[in-house]
Amino acid sequence: MIKVTRLNGKAFMINAVYIETIESFPDTTITLTNGRKYVVRESEDTVYMLVREFYQSVSLLGQQLGENESEE
């Protein structure tokens, strides 16, 4: 789950697994696989990073090459 903010300032959680697209026109719009759309305050890049961090935290997305080379 990722925490995002509606335009009215109310924070809520979205299950990142169900995010299909993230677009900016100019407000950031998140579209879920069921067709529901949410307009949020966070930028497209911020939402992308939140989703990426979520996937990494649940081991669905590996680390980029070179991130922890010193640990090997």
mmCIF file as gemmi writes it, N, C-alpha and C atoms, coordinates in Angstrom:
data_model
loop_
_atom_site.group_PDB
_atom_site.id
_atom_site.type_symbol
_atom_site.label_atom_id
_atom_site.label_alt_id
_atom_site.label_comp_id
_atom_site.label_asym_id
_atom_site.label_entity_id
_atom_site.label_seq_id
_atom_site.pdbx_PDB_ins_code
_atom_site.Cartn_x
_atom_site.Cartn_y
_atom_site.Cartn_z
_atom_site.occupancy
_atom_site.B_iso_or_equiv
_atom_site.pdbx_formal_charge
_atom_site.auth_seq_id
_atom_site.auth_asym_id
_atom_site.pdbx_PDB_model_num
ATOM 1 N N . MET Axp A 1 ? 0.846 -1.177 0 1 0 ? 1 A 1
ATOM 2 C CA . MET Axp A 1 ? 0 0 0 1 0 ? 1 A 1
ATOM 3 C C . MET Axp A 1 ? 0.891 1.24 0 1 0 ? 1 A 1
ATOM 4 N N . ILE Axp A 2 ? 0.43 2.269 -0.712 1 0 ? 2 A 1
ATOM 5 C CA . ILE Axp A 2 ? 1.143 3.539 -0.705 1 0 ? 2 A 1
ATOM 6 C C . ILE Axp A 2 ? 0.195 4.623 -0.204 1 0 ? 2 A 1
ATOM 7 N N . LYS Axp A 3 ? 0.748 5.608 0.486 1 0 ? 3 A 1
ATOM 8 C CA . LYS Axp A 3 ? -0.049 6.696 1.029 1 0 ? 3 A 1
ATOM 9 C C . LYS Axp A 3 ? 0.057 7.893 0.098 1 0 ? 3 A 1
ATOM 10 N N . VAL Axp A 4 ? -1.097 8.375 -0.374 1 0 ? 4 A 1
ATOM 11 C CA . VAL Axp A 4 ? -1.166 9.54 -1.245 1 0 ? 4 A 1
ATOM 12 C C . VAL Axp A 4 ? -2.202 10.513 -0.696 1 0 ? 4 A 1
ATOM 13 N N . THR Axp A 5 ? -2.283 11.706 -1.29 1 0 ? 5 A 1
ATOM 14 C CA . THR Axp A 5 ? -3.151 12.761 -0.774 1 0 ? 5 A 1
ATOM 15 C C . THR Axp A 5 ? -4.103 13.247 -1.861 1 0 ? 5 A 1
ATOM 16 N N . ARG Axp A 6 ? -5.396 13.279 -1.544 1 0 ? 6 A 1
ATOM 17 C CA . ARG Axp A 6 ? -6.381 13.842 -2.473 1 0 ? 6 A 1
ATOM 18 C C . ARG Axp A 6 ? -6.146 15.343 -2.6 1 0 ? 6 A 1
ATOM 19 N N . LEU Axp A 7 ? -6.738 15.963 -3.61 1 0 ? 7 A 1
ATOM 20 C CA . LEU Axp A 7 ? -6.578 17.401 -3.801 1 0 ? 7 A 1
ATOM 21 C C . LEU Axp A 7 ? -7.149 18.199 -2.633 1 0 ? 7 A 1
ATOM 22 N N . ASN Axp A 8 ? -8.128 17.631 -1.907 1 0 ? 8 A 1
ATOM 23 C CA . ASN Axp A 8 ? -8.713 18.329 -0.758 1 0 ? 8 A 1
ATOM 24 C C . ASN Axp A 8 ? -7.863 18.201 0.506 1 0 ? 8 A 1
ATOM 25 N N . GLY Axp A 9 ? -6.712 17.509 0.408 1 0 ? 9 A 1
ATOM 26 C CA . GLY Axp A 9 ? -5.798 17.381 1.534 1 0 ? 9 A 1
ATOM 27 C C . GLY Axp A 9 ? -5.952 16.118 2.354 1 0 ? 9 A 1
ATOM 28 N N . LYS Axp A 10 ? -6.949 15.302 2.052 1 0 ? 10 A 1
ATOM 29 C CA . LYS Axp A 10 ? -7.179 14.078 2.814 1 0 ? 10 A 1
ATOM 30 C C . LYS Axp A 10 ? -6.267 12.954 2.301 1 0 ? 10 A 1
ATOM 31 N N . ALA Axp A 11 ? -5.489 12.375 3.21 1 0 ? 11 A 1
ATOM 32 C CA . ALA Axp A 11 ? -4.589 11.279 2.852 1 0 ? 11 A 1
ATOM 33 C C . ALA Axp A 11 ? -5.359 9.961 2.813 1 0 ? 11 A 1
ATOM 34 N N . PHE Axp A 12 ? -4.944 9.072 1.925 1 0 ? 12 A 1
ATOM 35 C CA . PHE Axp A 12 ? -5.542 7.74 1.849 1 0 ? 12 A 1
ATOM 36 C C . PHE Axp A 12 ? -4.517 6.763 1.283 1 0 ? 12 A 1
ATOM 37 N N . MET Axp A 13 ? -4.818 5.49 1.401 1 0 ? 13 A 1
ATOM 38 C CA . MET Axp A 13 ? -3.91 4.434 0.954 1 0 ? 13 A 1
ATOM 39 C C . MET Axp A 13 ? -4.475 3.769 -0.301 1 0 ? 13 A 1
ATOM 40 N N . ILE Axp A 14 ? -3.575 3.453 -1.229 1 0 ? 14 A 1
ATOM 41 C CA . ILE Axp A 14 ? -3.936 2.726 -2.449 1 0 ? 14 A 1
ATOM 42 C C . ILE Axp A 14 ? -3.067 1.476 -2.502 1 0 ? 14 A 1
ATOM 43 N N . ASN Axp A 15 ? -3.671 0.368 -2.906 1 0 ? 15 A 1
ATOM 44 C CA . ASN Axp A 15 ? -2.907 -0.856 -3.101 1 0 ? 15 A 1
ATOM 45 C C . ASN Axp A 15 ? -2.138 -0.717 -4.412 1 0 ? 15 A 1
ATOM 46 N N . ALA Axp A 16 ? -0.828 -0.599 -4.326 1 0 ? 16 A 1
ATOM 47 C CA . ALA Axp A 16 ? 0.02 -0.348 -5.493 1 0 ? 16 A 1
ATOM 48 C C . ALA Axp A 16 ? -0.03 -1.478 -6.515 1 0 ? 16 A 1
ATOM 49 N N . VAL Axp A 17 ? -0.405 -2.667 -6.097 1 0 ? 17 A 1
ATOM 50 C CA . VAL Axp A 17 ? -0.476 -3.802 -7.015 1 0 ? 17 A 1
ATOM 51 C C . VAL Axp A 17 ? -1.536 -3.558 -8.088 1 0 ? 17 A 1
ATOM 52 N N . TYR Axp A 18 ? -2.575 -2.789 -7.764 1 0 ? 18 A 1
ATOM 53 C CA . TYR Axp A 18 ? -3.68 -2.566 -8.691 1 0 ? 18 A 1
ATOM 54 C C . TYR Axp A 18 ? -3.538 -1.302 -9.527 1 0 ? 18 A 1
ATOM 55 N N . ILE Axp A 19 ? -2.403 -0.612 -9.44 1 0 ? 19 A 1
ATOM 56 C CA . ILE Axp A 19 ? -2.207 0.591 -10.246 1 0 ? 19 A 1
ATOM 57 C C . ILE Axp A 19 ? -1.848 0.178 -11.665 1 0 ? 19 A 1
ATOM 58 N N . GLU Axp A 20 ? -2.63 0.689 -12.62 1 0 ? 20 A 1
ATOM 59 C CA . GLU Axp A 20 ? -2.377 0.398 -14.034 1 0 ? 20 A 1
ATOM 60 C C . GLU Axp A 20 ? -1.591 1.53 -14.685 1 0 ? 20 A 1
ATOM 61 N N . THR Axp A 21 ? -2.016 2.788 -14.444 1 0 ? 21 A 1
ATOM 62 C CA . THR Axp A 21 ? -1.309 3.929 -15.031 1 0 ? 21 A 1
ATOM 63 C C . THR Axp A 21 ? -1.215 5.074 -14.035 1 0 ? 21 A 1
ATOM 64 N N . ILE Axp A 22 ? -0.169 5.894 -14.233 1 0 ? 22 A 1
ATOM 65 C CA . ILE Axp A 22 ? 0.016 7.134 -13.483 1 0 ? 22 A 1
ATOM 66 C C . ILE Axp A 22 ? 0.251 8.209 -14.534 1 0 ? 22 A 1
ATOM 67 N N . GLU Axp A 23 ? -0.621 9.223 -14.574 1 0 ? 23 A 1
ATOM 68 C CA . GLU Axp A 23 ? -0.532 10.263 -15.598 1 0 ? 23 A 1
ATOM 69 C C . GLU Axp A 23 ? -0.645 11.638 -14.963 1 0 ? 23 A 1
ATOM 70 N N . SER Axp A 24 ? -0.142 12.634 -15.686 1 0 ? 24 A 1
ATOM 71 C CA . SER Axp A 24 ? -0.279 14.026 -15.244 1 0 ? 24 A 1
ATOM 72 C C . SER Axp A 24 ? -0.957 14.821 -16.342 1 0 ? 24 A 1
ATOM 73 N N . PHE Axp A 25 ? -2.104 15.439 -16.01 1 0 ? 25 A 1
ATOM 74 C CA . PHE Axp A 25 ? -2.767 16.314 -16.963 1 0 ? 25 A 1
ATOM 75 C C . PHE Axp A 25 ? -3.47 17.488 -16.338 1 0 ? 25 A 1
ATOM 76 N N . PRO Axp A 26 ? -2.935 18.482 -15.783 1 0 ? 26 A 1
ATOM 77 C CA . PRO Axp A 26 ? -1.64 18.518 -15.128 1 0 ? 26 A 1
ATOM 78 C C . PRO Axp A 26 ? -1.661 17.85 -13.761 1 0 ? 26 A 1
ATOM 79 N N . ASP Axp A 27 ? -2.865 17.637 -13.189 1 0 ? 27 A 1
ATOM 80 C CA . ASP Axp A 27 ? -2.922 16.939 -11.895 1 0 ? 27 A 1
ATOM 81 C C . ASP Axp A 27 ? -2.575 15.467 -12.098 1 0 ? 27 A 1
ATOM 82 N N . THR Axp A 28 ? -1.963 14.878 -11.102 1 0 ? 28 A 1
ATOM 83 C CA . THR Axp A 28 ? -1.576 13.468 -11.188 1 0 ? 28 A 1
ATOM 84 C C . THR Axp A 28 ? -2.813 12.598 -11.009 1 0 ? 28 A 1
ATOM 85 N N . THR Axp A 29 ? -3.042 11.726 -11.986 1 0 ? 29 A 1
ATOM 86 C CA . THR Axp A 29 ? -4.188 10.824 -11.963 1 0 ? 29 A 1
ATOM 87 C C . THR Axp A 29 ? -3.688 9.389 -11.936 1 0 ? 29 A 1
ATOM 88 N N . ILE Axp A 30 ? -4.167 8.639 -10.95 1 0 ? 30 A 1
ATOM 89 C CA . ILE Axp A 30 ? -3.823 7.222 -10.816 1 0 ? 30 A 1
ATOM 90 C C . ILE Axp A 30 ? -5.032 6.421 -11.282 1 0 ? 30 A 1
ATOM 91 N N . THR Axp A 31 ? -4.815 5.523 -12.244 1 0 ? 31 A 1
ATOM 92 C CA . THR Axp A 31 ? -5.885 4.656 -12.729 1 0 ? 31 A 1
ATOM 93 C C . THR Axp A 31 ? -5.597 3.235 -12.271 1 0 ? 31 A 1
ATOM 94 N N . LEU Axp A 32 ? -6.598 2.618 -11.642 1 0 ? 32 A 1
ATOM 95 C CA . LEU Axp A 32 ? -6.46 1.241 -11.17 1 0 ? 32 A 1
ATOM 96 C C . LEU Axp A 32 ? -6.906 0.267 -12.251 1 0 ? 32 A 1
ATOM 97 N N . THR Axp A 33 ? -6.59 -0.992 -12.078 1 0 ? 33 A 1
ATOM 98 C CA . THR Axp A 33 ? -6.941 -2.01 -13.063 1 0 ? 33 A 1
ATOM 99 C C . THR Axp A 33 ? -8.449 -2.19 -13.214 1 0 ? 33 A 1
ATOM 100 N N . ASN Axp A 34 ? -9.232 -1.756 -12.217 1 0 ? 34 A 1
ATOM 101 C CA . ASN Axp A 34 ? -10.691 -1.858 -12.311 1 0 ? 34 A 1
ATOM 102 C C . ASN Axp A 34 ? -11.315 -0.622 -12.958 1 0 ? 34 A 1
ATOM 103 N N . GLY Axp A 35 ? -10.472 0.338 -13.399 1 0 ? 35 A 1
ATOM 104 C CA . GLY Axp A 35 ? -10.962 1.531 -14.076 1 0 ? 35 A 1
ATOM 105 C C . GLY Axp A 35 ? -11.167 2.741 -13.182 1 0 ? 35 A 1
ATOM 106 N N . ARG Axp A 36 ? -11.123 2.562 -11.875 1 0 ? 36 A 1
ATOM 107 C CA . ARG Axp A 36 ? -11.295 3.698 -10.959 1 0 ? 36 A 1
ATOM 108 C C . ARG Axp A 36 ? -10.113 4.639 -11.075 1 0 ? 36 A 1
ATOM 109 N N . LYS Axp A 37 ? -10.405 5.935 -11.007 1 0 ? 37 A 1
ATOM 110 C CA . LYS Axp A 37 ? -9.367 6.952 -11.126 1 0 ? 37 A 1
ATOM 111 C C . LYS Axp A 37 ? -9.326 7.786 -9.857 1 0 ? 37 A 1
ATOM 112 N N . TYR Axp A 38 ? -8.113 8.149 -9.443 1 0 ? 38 A 1
ATOM 113 C CA . TYR Axp A 38 ? -7.901 8.998 -8.282 1 0 ? 38 A 1
ATOM 114 C C . TYR Axp A 38 ? -6.971 10.132 -8.689 1 0 ? 38 A 1
ATOM 115 N N . VAL Axp A 39 ? -7.36 11.362 -8.348 1 0 ? 39 A 1
ATOM 116 C CA . VAL Axp A 39 ? -6.518 12.526 -8.602 1 0 ? 39 A 1
ATOM 117 C C . VAL Axp A 39 ? -5.839 12.876 -7.282 1 0 ? 39 A 1
ATOM 118 N N . VAL Axp A 40 ? -4.511 12.983 -7.312 1 0 ? 40 A 1
ATOM 119 C CA . VAL Axp A 40 ? -3.74 13.181 -6.086 1 0 ? 40 A 1
ATOM 120 C C . VAL Axp A 40 ? -2.817 14.384 -6.206 1 0 ? 40 A 1
ATOM 121 N N . ARG Axp A 41 ? -2.378 14.886 -5.043 1 0 ? 41 A 1
ATOM 122 C CA . ARG Axp A 41 ? -1.474 16.039 -4.981 1 0 ? 41 A 1
ATOM 123 C C . ARG Axp A 41 ? -0.048 15.704 -5.379 1 0 ? 41 A 1
ATOM 124 N N . GLU Axp A 42 ? 0.383 14.493 -5.108 1 0 ? 42 A 1
ATOM 125 C CA . GLU Axp A 42 ? 1.762 14.104 -5.371 1 0 ? 42 A 1
ATOM 126 C C . GLU Axp A 42 ? 2.051 14.143 -6.872 1 0 ? 42 A 1
ATOM 127 N N . SER Axp A 43 ? 3.301 14.415 -7.221 1 0 ? 43 A 1
ATOM 128 C CA . SER Axp A 43 ? 3.693 14.434 -8.629 1 0 ? 43 A 1
ATOM 129 C C . SER Axp A 43 ? 3.733 13.008 -9.176 1 0 ? 43 A 1
ATOM 130 N N . GLU Axp A 44 ? 3.73 12.915 -10.486 1 0 ? 44 A 1
ATOM 131 C CA . GLU Axp A 44 ? 3.824 11.614 -11.144 1 0 ? 44 A 1
ATOM 132 C C . GLU Axp A 44 ? 5.1 10.888 -10.722 1 0 ? 44 A 1
ATOM 133 N N . ASP Axp A 45 ? 6.208 11.619 -10.652 1 0 ? 45 A 1
ATOM 134 C CA . ASP Axp A 45 ? 7.485 11.017 -10.246 1 0 ? 45 A 1
ATOM 135 C C . ASP Axp A 45 ? 7.453 10.52 -8.806 1 0 ? 45 A 1
ATOM 136 N N . THR Axp A 46 ? 6.804 11.282 -7.921 1 0 ? 46 A 1
ATOM 137 C CA . THR Axp A 46 ? 6.705 10.877 -6.517 1 0 ? 46 A 1
ATOM 138 C C . THR Axp A 46 ? 5.889 9.598 -6.381 1 0 ? 46 A 1
ATOM 139 N N . VAL Axp A 47 ? 4.759 9.532 -7.081 1 0 ? 47 A 1
ATOM 140 C CA . VAL Axp A 47 ? 3.926 8.322 -7.027 1 0 ? 47 A 1
ATOM 141 C C . VAL Axp A 47 ? 4.707 7.138 -7.586 1 0 ? 47 A 1
ATOM 142 N N . TYR Axp A 48 ? 5.431 7.352 -8.676 1 0 ? 48 A 1
ATOM 143 C CA . TYR Axp A 48 ? 6.253 6.283 -9.26 1 0 ? 48 A 1
ATOM 144 C C . TYR Axp A 48 ? 7.26 5.757 -8.239 1 0 ? 48 A 1
ATOM 145 N N . MET Axp A 49 ? 7.921 6.669 -7.532 1 0 ? 49 A 1
ATOM 146 C CA . MET Axp A 49 ? 8.912 6.248 -6.538 1 0 ? 49 A 1
ATOM 147 C C . MET Axp A 49 ? 8.248 5.507 -5.371 1 0 ? 49 A 1
ATOM 148 N N . LEU Axp A 50 ? 7.072 5.961 -4.935 1 0 ? 50 A 1
ATOM 149 C CA . LEU Axp A 50 ? 6.349 5.268 -3.866 1 0 ? 50 A 1
ATOM 150 C C . LEU Axp A 50 ? 5.999 3.838 -4.286 1 0 ? 50 A 1
ATOM 151 N N . VAL Axp A 51 ? 5.536 3.689 -5.526 1 0 ? 51 A 1
ATOM 152 C CA . VAL Axp A 51 ? 5.182 2.362 -6.039 1 0 ? 51 A 1
ATOM 153 C C . VAL Axp A 51 ? 6.43 1.489 -6.117 1 0 ? 51 A 1
ATOM 154 N N . ARG Axp A 52 ? 7.504 2.059 -6.626 1 0 ? 52 A 1
ATOM 155 C CA . ARG Axp A 52 ? 8.762 1.312 -6.745 1 0 ? 52 A 1
ATOM 156 C C . ARG Axp A 52 ? 9.262 0.856 -5.372 1 0 ? 52 A 1
ATOM 157 N N . GLU Axp A 53 ? 9.223 1.753 -4.375 1 0 ? 53 A 1
ATOM 158 C CA . GLU Axp A 53 ? 9.642 1.398 -3.014 1 0 ? 53 A 1
ATOM 159 C C . GLU Axp A 53 ? 8.756 0.306 -2.432 1 0 ? 53 A 1
ATOM 160 N N . PHE Axp A 54 ? 7.447 0.381 -2.723 1 0 ? 54 A 1
ATOM 161 C CA . PHE Axp A 54 ? 6.53 -0.65 -2.247 1 0 ? 54 A 1
ATOM 162 C C . PHE Axp A 54 ? 6.906 -2.01 -2.832 1 0 ? 54 A 1
ATOM 163 N N . TYR Axp A 55 ? 7.092 -2.056 -4.149 1 0 ? 55 A 1
ATOM 164 C CA . TYR Axp A 55 ? 7.456 -3.323 -4.792 1 0 ? 55 A 1
ATOM 165 C C . TYR Axp A 55 ? 8.765 -3.876 -4.241 1 0 ? 55 A 1
ATOM 166 N N . GLN Axp A 56 ? 9.737 -3.017 -4 1 0 ? 56 A 1
ATOM 167 C CA . GLN Axp A 56 ? 11.004 -3.477 -3.437 1 0 ? 56 A 1
ATOM 168 C C . GLN Axp A 56 ? 10.818 -3.994 -2.015 1 0 ? 56 A 1
ATOM 169 N N . SER Axp A 57 ? 9.933 -3.362 -1.25 1 0 ? 57 A 1
ATOM 170 C CA . SER Axp A 57 ? 9.73 -3.773 0.144 1 0 ? 57 A 1
ATOM 171 C C . SER Axp A 57 ? 9.076 -5.147 0.26 1 0 ? 57 A 1
ATOM 172 N N . VAL Axp A 58 ? 8.316 -5.535 -0.764 1 0 ? 58 A 1
ATOM 173 C CA . VAL Axp A 58 ? 7.676 -6.851 -0.736 1 0 ? 58 A 1
ATOM 174 C C . VAL Axp A 58 ? 8.381 -7.826 -1.682 1 0 ? 58 A 1
ATOM 175 N N . SER Axp A 59 ? 9.585 -7.459 -2.102 1 0 ? 59 A 1
ATOM 176 C CA . SER Axp A 59 ? 10.448 -8.299 -2.945 1 0 ? 59 A 1
ATOM 177 C C . SER Axp A 59 ? 9.817 -8.687 -4.28 1 0 ? 59 A 1
ATOM 178 N N . LEU Axp A 60 ? 9.005 -7.789 -4.844 1 0 ? 60 A 1
ATOM 179 C CA . LEU Axp A 60 ? 8.464 -8.017 -6.182 1 0 ? 60 A 1
ATOM 180 C C . LEU Axp A 60 ? 9.32 -7.344 -7.245 1 0 ? 60 A 1
ATOM 181 N N . LEU Axp A 61 ? 10.236 -6.482 -6.802 1 0 ? 61 A 1
ATOM 182 C CA . LEU Axp A 61 ? 11.118 -5.77 -7.717 1 0 ? 61 A 1
ATOM 183 C C . LEU Axp A 61 ? 12.501 -5.78 -7.107 1 0 ? 61 A 1
ATOM 184 N N . GLY Axp A 62 ? 13.461 -6.311 -7.829 1 0 ? 62 A 1
ATOM 185 C CA . GLY Axp A 62 ? 14.818 -6.392 -7.302 1 0 ? 62 A 1
ATOM 186 C C . GLY Axp A 62 ? 15.487 -5.035 -7.239 1 0 ? 62 A 1
ATOM 187 N N . GLN Axp A 63 ? 16.631 -4.986 -6.593 1 0 ? 63 A 1
ATOM 188 C CA . GLN Axp A 63 ? 17.408 -3.761 -6.522 1 0 ? 63 A 1
ATOM 189 C C . GLN Axp A 63 ? 18.109 -3.547 -7.845 1 0 ? 63 A 1
ATOM 190 N N . GLN Axp A 64 ? 18.39 -2.276 -8.154 1 0 ? 64 A 1
ATOM 191 C CA . GLN Axp A 64 ? 19.14 -1.981 -9.363 1 0 ? 64 A 1
ATOM 192 C C . GLN Axp A 64 ? 20.569 -2.453 -9.2 1 0 ? 64 A 1
ATOM 193 N N . LEU Axp A 65 ? 21.194 -2.788 -10.297 1 0 ? 65 A 1
ATOM 194 C CA . LEU Axp A 65 ? 22.585 -3.21 -10.257 1 0 ? 65 A 1
ATOM 195 C C . LEU Axp A 65 ? 23.444 -2.099 -9.695 1 0 ? 65 A 1
ATOM 196 N N . GLY Axp A 66 ? 24.355 -2.457 -8.84 1 0 ? 66 A 1
ATOM 197 C CA . GLY Axp A 66 ? 25.289 -1.489 -8.284 1 0 ? 66 A 1
ATOM 198 C C . GLY Axp A 66 ? 24.835 -0.815 -7.012 1 0 ? 66 A 1
ATOM 199 N N . GLU Axp A 67 ? 23.61 -1.047 -6.547 1 0 ? 67 A 1
ATOM 200 C CA . GLU Axp A 67 ? 23.123 -0.363 -5.35 1 0 ? 67 A 1
ATOM 201 C C . GLU Axp A 67 ? 23.805 -0.852 -4.085 1 0 ? 67 A 1
ATOM 202 N N . ASN Axp A 68 ? 24.052 -2.132 -3.957 1 0 ? 68 A 1
ATOM 203 C CA . ASN Axp A 68 ? 24.646 -2.67 -2.737 1 0 ? 68 A 1
ATOM 204 C C . ASN Axp A 68 ? 25.867 -3.522 -3.046 1 0 ? 68 A 1
ATOM 205 N N . GLU Axp A 69 ? 26.664 -3.072 -3.975 1 0 ? 69 A 1
ATOM 206 C CA . GLU Axp A 69 ? 27.844 -3.84 -4.355 1 0 ? 69 A 1
ATOM 207 C C . GLU Axp A 69 ? 28.84 -3.955 -3.215 1 0 ? 69 A 1
ATOM 208 N N . SER Axp A 70 ? 28.891 -2.947 -2.331 1 0 ? 70 A 1
ATOM 209 C CA . SER Axp A 70 ? 29.861 -2.972 -1.24 1 0 ? 70 A 1
ATOM 210 C C . SER Axp A 70 ? 29.545 -4.054 -0.21 1 0 ? 70 A 1
ATOM 211 N N . GLU Axp A 71 ? 28.306 -4.535 -0.164 1 0 ? 71 A 1
ATOM 212 C CA . GLU Axp A 71 ? 27.913 -5.559 0.797 1 0 ? 71 A 1
ATOM 213 C C . GLU Axp A 71 ? 28.333 -6.952 0.351 1 0 ? 71 A 1
ATOM 214 N N . GLU Axp A 72 ? 28.655 -7.115 -0.929 1 0 ? 72 A 1
ATOM 215 C CA . GLU Axp A 72 ? 28.987 -8.448 -1.445 1 0 ? 72 A 1
ATOM 216 C C . GLU Axp A 72 ? 30.392 -8.846 -1.124 1 0 ? 72 A 1
